[in-house]
Amino acid sequence: MAQKLTIIIVFILAAPLLADTIYLANGTNIDGKIENQSATDVFIRTPQGLRKISKAQIRRIEYDSARNKQEELRKQEELRRLEEQRKLEEQKRQQLEQQKLIEQQRLKEEAERKKLEEQKKAEELKKAEELKKTEEQKKDQQRKDQKPSYRQNDLNFRGGLGVQHVRAGILGLRNSITMIGSEFRGGFADRKDRSADLSPMLALGIGYNYGRFFLDLDGSVSQGKASGRTYAQFTDKGNEFAYQSAELHDPIRSTVIELALRADVYEAGYFRVRPFVGGRRHLMETKTDFRSFGLFANLPVTTWTQTEIDGGSTSKGVIGGFEFLMPFQFGRSYVGMSLLLGYYSGRGDAFIDEESKALLSVGEFRLDGMRYTGDIAVRGPYAALRGSYLVNERLTLAAGFKYEIYEYRFVSFELSNKYNGSFNDVIQNRIQMAIFGDYIFDRTKAREMIKTVDFSATYRLPLR
C-alpha cells in the first residue's frame, strides 16, 4: 500500500511540469509551451525564454494535451492495475482471513468436541467410580457381618435344630464292667452290640462381640434312645455259659453347656485365625431295660434275666483350641467356611445302679442288686466343620457337622452289692466283690463318640 501511495503522489507532483515537446531533425528536442506559430516558424516558451524554431528543422511536435491524455490513460491504466492488484490482494487477504476463520472455527469445534468427549469420559469415569464405591460400600457392609469390624459392638442370638448319634460313655463303662466281671470270674468274654439310634437335638446360644473379642454361651439338649442286640459268651466257675440279650436304653439325655472366649489374632484377606478357651459342663443320663436268655453248655440249666439299670455321668472341665474362618464371595452372595479344632479335659462322677431278677429252670428265683459309683476323668478331641450363608446384614444361616470322641476312666471306684442267698454265700460274695472292685478300677475304661449334624440361624443386634 505504501508503494501504491508513492506512485500516485509522484504522478500528482509531476503533473504541472508537463509541457509541449518539439522533436528536431538533428535528434534533439525542446520542451516548453508553444505560444504561437506561423507558416514557417514555431514560437515556444522555454525556461530560457521565448524561442523561434524554423519548421524546416522540426521533425515532430508533441503537444501537452495529447501527452496529458496519454499520461492520463497511463495513469488510469496504472490505477486500474493497482486497483485490481489491490482487489486481488484484498481478495487474497479475505480468503486468508476466511481460511483463518474457518481454521479457527474448526479448531474451536475440535476443542469443543474434545471438551465434550472429556466431559463424557469424566462423567462415565465418575459414574464408574460412584458405582465402584457403592459396590465397595455394599461389600464392606456385608463383610462386616462376616469378618470383624474392630469397631463392632453387638449381640448375637443363635438357635438351631439337629440330630445326634450318641454312644454314651456311661453305657460303655457299664458294658466294660460286665465284660471285666466275666473275665474276673475265670473265663473269657465276647460281646457285640449295635450303636445308638439317632436323637433329636435343640441348640441355643447368645454371644457378645466387641472389636476382636467374642464371648459365647451355648447350650444343647438331646434326647433319644439306643437299642441293640447283644451276644456274650463266657465261663462261670468252670461252666461254659452263653446268652443272648436285648437292650433298650430309653431315654438317653445329653445336656451340654459351654462358655468360651474367642479372639481374632491373625487376619490375611479372607483368612482368619481365632483361638478360644473356656469351660464346659456335660450331663449324660440313661435308663436300661436289659433282658437275656442264657444256657449252660454242660448243665441242664437255663436262666432268664431282667435287669433295670439307671446310669449317669457328670463332668466339667476346660476347652481350648483354634477356629479357622474362610469367607468367600460368589457374585453378590457371601458364604463362609470354618474349621474348629478343640480339646476337652474334665473330671466328674458316674453311677450305675442295677436291679436284676433271675429265674432258673430248676425253680430257683434270685433278686440281685449292684451299684457302681466313682470319680471319672473325661478327655478327648473334637472337631467341627461349618458353612454359613449371609442372608442380610442381620441374619446368617449355617449348617455344620461335629465329631467328638472322649475317653472315660475311673479315677476312684466304689462297689456295693445286694445279694439274696445263704449267709455263707453273702459273705463269700462280699469278699469277691471287694476284690472285684480293685480289679475293675485298674481296667475299666470306655469311649464316648458323638456325631452331630445341625442347622442354625444367627441374628445380630448392633449396640449403639
C-alpha positions, 0 to 999 in steps of 0.5 A: 500500500505504501508503494501504491501511495508513492506512485500516485503522489509522484504522478500528482507532483509531476503533473504541472511540469508537463509541457509541449515537446518539439522533436528536431531533425538533428535528434534533439528536442525542446520542451516548453509551451508553444505560444504561437506559430506561423507558416514557417516558424514555431514560437515556444516558451522555454525556461530560457525564454521565448524561442523561434524554431524554423519548421524546416528543422522540426521533425515532430511536435508533441503537444501537452494535451495529447501527452496529458491524455496519454499520461492520463490513460497511463495513469488510469491504466496504472490505477486500474492495475493497482486497483485490481492488484489491490482487489486481488490482494484484498481478495487474497487477504479475505480468503486468508482471513476466511481460511483463518476463520474457518481454521479457527472455527474448526479448531474451536469445534475440535476443542469443543468436541474434545471438551465434550468427549472429556466431559463424557469420559469424566462423567462415565469415569465418575459414574464408574467410580460412584458405582465402584464405591457403592459396590465397595460400600455394599461389600464392606457392609456385608463383610462386616457381618462376616469378618470383624469390624474392630469397631463392632459392638453387638449381640448375637442370638443363635438357635438351631435344630439337629440330630445326634448319634450318641454312644454314651460313655456311661453305657460303655463303662457299664458294658466294660464292667460286665465284660471285666466281671466275666473275665474276673470270674475265670473265663473269657468274654465276647460281646457285640452290640449295635450303636445308638439310634439317632436323637433329636437335638435343640441348640441355643446360644447368645454371644457378645462381640466387641472389636476382636473379642467374642464371648459365647454361651451355648447350650444343647439338649438331646434326647433319644434312645439306643437299642441293640442286640447283644451276644456274650459268651463266657465261663462261670466257675468252670461252666461254659455259659452263653446268652443272648440279650436285648437292650433298650436304653430309653431315654438317653439325655445329653445336656451340654453347656459351654462358655468360651472366649474367642479372639481374632489374632491373625487376619490375611484377606479372607483368612482368619485365625481365632483361638478360644478357651473356656469351660464346659459342663456335660450331663449324660443320663440313661435308663436300661431295660436289659433282658437275656436268655442264657444256657449252660453248655454242660448243665441242664440249666437255663436262666432268664434275666431282667435287669433295670439299670439307671446310669449317669455321668457328670463332668466339667472341665476346660476347652481350648483350641483354634477356629479357622474362618474362610469367607468367600464371595460368589457374585453378590452372595457371601458364604463362609467356611470354618474349621474348629479344632478343640480339646476337652479335659474334665473330671466328674462322677458316674453311677450305675445302679442295677436291679436284676431278677433271675429265674432258673429252670430248676425253680430257683428265683434270685433278686440281685442288686449292684451299684457302681459309683466313682470319680471319672476323668473325661478327655478327648478331641473334637472337631467341627466343620461349618458353612454359613450363608449371609442372608442380610446384614442381620441374619446368617444361616449355617449348617455344620457337622461335629465329631467328638470322641472322649475317653472315660476312666475311673479315677476312684471306684466304689462297689456295693452289692445286694445279694439274696442267698445263704449267709455263707454265700453273702459273705463269700460274695462280699469278699469277691466283690471287694476284690472285684472292685480293685480289679475293675478300677485298674481296667475299666475304661470306655469311649464316648463318640458323638456325631452331630449334624445341625442347622442354625440361624444367627441374628445380630443386634448392633449396640449403639 
